[in-house]
Every structure is written in C-alpha cells, then in structure tokens.
C-alpha cells in the first residue's frame, strides 16, 4: 500500500506586516542598521532582503518600491510564539519611530 505524503503548510501563531515609506535611501539604510543592532545576537542575512532569524520565526524588511523621492518598504514578522512575535514586531516599529523622530529634528 502506497501512501502519498502531502506537503505541510507551516502556520504561524503570529504574523504581522506593515508597509512604510521613507523620504530617501540613506534614512532607510539607517533604519536597517539600527534594526540590525537591535537584534545583533541573532543570525542575519543581508543578501536579498534584510532578514533576522529567531528560534521560532523571522523578521524580514524588504524594499517594495523606490525612486529619487522616496523608498517604500515592507516589514514582515512571522513567529510560532505569539507573544515573542508581538514583541519583535513592536520593537521593530519602535526603532522605525526613533528614526522618524531623528529625521524630524534635523
């Protein structure tokens, strides 16, 4: 008797996504740098998008659209643990808000 194994779809307890816009590429790179520093103890991949790998999930920041006047990017967090995923997402948004505040004061 042959049993065919069906591919399993991996579900996450927490998934969050947010699209943001920054006025220039330099500010976007500053944001990526600050997020990288915030999660420096975790494995990070800068090859295609910026990805931070956690034991139970990941944070991905990717450019959606850019031109001379702005850069639009997406922040995605997927995590098996809802509380941990929420904390990672909120921490990332807090870094984003700090970068925005810094830009307003210059």
Secondary structure, 3 states (H helix, E strand, C coil): CCCCCCCCCCCCCEEEEEEEEECCHHHHHHHHHHHHHHCCCCEEECCCCEEEEECCEEEEEEEEEECCCCEEEEEEEEECCHHHHHHHHHHHHHHHHHHHHHHHCC
